[in-house]
Amino acid sequence: MVVPTLEDYRFNCYKLLFYKMCEFPHFMKLSVSLLWALTGFGTSS
């Protein structure tokens, strides 16, 4: 039986954090583009 060490736990935390950081900008970009579409700024050009 393998007991997870502190290093493994830390690595998993970093991996999860990195995944969140990769997902977040995409979500923000989607929200901003949606907001622009709703307010009509996207069609003003």
Backbone as a printed PyTorch tensor [residue, N CA C, xyz], in Angstrom:
tensor([[[  0.8330,  -1.2030,   0.0000],
         [  0.0000,   0.0000,   0.0000],
         [  0.8670,   1.2510,   0.0000]],

        [[  0.5890,   2.1160,  -0.9500],
         [  1.3830,   3.3390,  -1.0660],
         [  0.7000,   4.4860,  -0.3220]],

        [[  1.4370,   5.0480,   0.6050],
         [  0.9010,   6.1860,   1.3540],
         [  1.3060,   7.4820,   0.6540]],

        [[  0.3390,   8.3090,   0.2560],
         [  0.6540,   9.5690,  -0.4160],
         [  1.4470,  10.5050,   0.4910]],

        [[  2.5560,  10.9710,  -0.0200],
         [  3.4060,  11.8560,   0.7700],
         [  2.9500,  13.3020,   0.6210]],

        [[  3.5930,  14.1750,   1.3540],
         [  3.2650,  15.5970,   1.2970],
         [  3.5780,  16.1580,  -0.0880]],

        [[  4.6440,  15.6330,  -0.6950],
         [  5.0330,  16.0850,  -2.0310],
         [  3.9630,  15.7440,  -3.0640]],

        [[  3.4160,  14.5390,  -2.9670],
         [  2.3620,  14.1210,  -3.8930],
         [  1.1290,  14.9960,  -3.7270]],

        [[  0.8030,  15.2830,  -2.4750],
         [ -0.3560,  16.1130,  -2.1690],
         [ -0.1660,  17.5230,  -2.7240]],

        [[  1.0390,  18.0380,  -2.5360],
         [  1.3650,  19.3810,  -3.0130],
         [  1.3110,  19.4330,  -4.5400]],

        [[  1.8260,  18.3830,  -5.1710],
         [  1.8180,  18.3070,  -6.6320],
         [  0.3940,  18.3130,  -7.1730]],

        [[ -0.4850,  17.5580,  -6.5100],
         [ -1.8840,  17.5140,  -6.9300],
         [ -2.5610,  18.8660,  -6.7600]],

        [[ -2.2100,  19.5740,  -5.7010],
         [ -2.7630,  20.9110,  -5.4650],
         [ -2.3180,  21.8720,  -6.5620]],

        [[ -1.0340,  21.8040,  -6.9010],
         [ -0.5030,  22.6640,  -7.9520],
         [ -1.1320,  22.3450,  -9.2980]],

        [[ -1.3340,  21.0550,  -9.5430],
         [ -1.9150,  20.6170, -10.8070],
         [ -3.3450,  21.1330, -10.9360]],

        [[ -4.0840,  21.0640,  -9.8380],
         [ -5.4560,  21.5470,  -9.8100],
         [ -5.4960,  23.0630,  -9.9820]],

        [[ -4.5660,  23.7460,  -9.3060],
         [ -4.4840,  25.2000,  -9.3850],
         [ -4.1570,  25.6370, -10.8080]],

        [[ -3.2100,  24.9260, -11.4360],
         [ -2.8120,  25.2360, -12.8030],
         [ -3.9780,  25.0390, -13.7660]],

        [[ -4.7510,  23.9790, -13.5390],
         [ -5.9200,  23.6950, -14.3710],
         [ -6.9520,  24.8080, -14.2400]],

        [[ -7.1560,  25.2790, -13.0100],
         [ -8.0990,  26.3680, -12.7550],
         [ -7.6380,  27.6370, -13.4600]],

        [[ -6.3300,  27.8990, -13.4110],
         [ -5.7700,  29.0920, -14.0420],
         [ -5.8960,  29.0310, -15.5530]],

        [[ -5.8520,  27.8200, -16.1000],
         [ -6.0040,  27.6520, -17.5440],
         [ -7.4640,  27.8270, -17.9580]],

        [[ -8.3690,  27.4020, -17.0950],
         [ -9.7940,  27.4800, -17.3960],
         [-10.3440,  28.8860, -17.1930]],

        [[ -9.8470,  29.5930, -16.1900],
         [-10.3980,  30.8850, -15.8030],
         [-10.3430,  31.9580, -16.8940]],

        [[ -9.1660,  32.1670, -17.5460],
         [ -9.1160,  33.1880, -18.6090],
         [-10.0930,  32.9040, -19.7370]],

        [[-10.2780,  31.6340, -20.0560],
         [-11.2030,  31.2480, -21.1100],
         [-12.6270,  31.6230, -20.7140]],

        [[-12.9610,  31.4030, -19.4530],
         [-14.2760,  31.7410, -18.9270],
         [-14.4820,  33.2500, -18.9340]],

        [[-13.4400,  33.9910, -18.5630],
         [-13.5120,  35.4500, -18.5410],
         [-13.7020,  36.0000, -19.9440]],

        [[-12.9590,  35.4380, -20.8970],
         [-13.0370,  35.8820, -22.2900],
         [-14.4350,  35.6410, -22.8450]],

        [[-15.0110,  34.5060, -22.4710],
         [-16.3540,  34.1540, -22.9030],
         [-17.3690,  35.1340, -22.3240]],

        [[-17.2000,  35.4770, -21.0460],
         [-18.1040,  36.4070, -20.3740],
         [-18.0220,  37.7930, -20.9980]],

        [[-16.8050,  38.2430, -21.2830],
         [-16.5910,  39.5640, -21.8720],
         [-17.1880,  39.6460, -23.2650]],

        [[-16.9590,  38.6300, -24.0760],
         [-17.4920,  38.6300, -25.4400],
         [-19.0120,  38.5770, -25.4290]],

        [[-19.5670,  37.8480, -24.4640],
         [-21.0140,  37.7600, -24.3190],
         [-21.5830,  39.1140, -23.8970]],

        [[-20.8800,  39.7770, -22.9820],
         [-21.2900,  41.0960, -22.5070],
         [-21.2640,  42.1050, -23.6500]],

        [[-20.2070,  42.0530, -24.4580],
         [-20.0720,  42.9570, -25.5990],
         [-21.1930,  42.7200, -26.6050]],

        [[-21.5320,  41.4550, -26.8160],
         [-22.6000,  41.1040, -27.7540],
         [-23.9440,  41.6260, -27.2490]],

        [[-24.1700,  41.5260, -25.9480],
         [-25.4270,  41.9730, -25.3560],
         [-25.5680,  43.4920, -25.3950]],

        [[-24.4750,  44.1970, -25.1470],
         [-24.5290,  45.6590, -25.0960],
         [-24.4850,  46.2840, -26.4840]],

        [[-24.0840,  45.5030, -27.4950],
         [-24.0940,  46.0030, -28.8650],
         [-22.7780,  46.6040, -29.3200]],

        [[-21.7370,  46.5330, -28.4670],
         [-20.4320,  47.0720, -28.8540],
         [-19.8170,  46.2670, -29.9870]],

        [[-20.1650,  44.9780, -30.0380],
         [-19.5960,  44.0950, -31.0530],
         [-20.0400,  44.4420, -32.4590]],

        [[-21.2100,  45.0950, -32.5970],
         [-21.7500,  45.3790, -33.9260],
         [-21.5570,  46.8350, -34.3250]],

        [[-20.9290,  47.6230, -33.4650],
         [-20.7810,  49.0560, -33.7270],
         [-19.6310,  49.3660, -34.6800]],

        [[-18.7260,  48.4100, -34.8990],
         [-17.5580,  48.6580, -35.7370],
         [-17.9370,  48.7710, -37.2080]]])
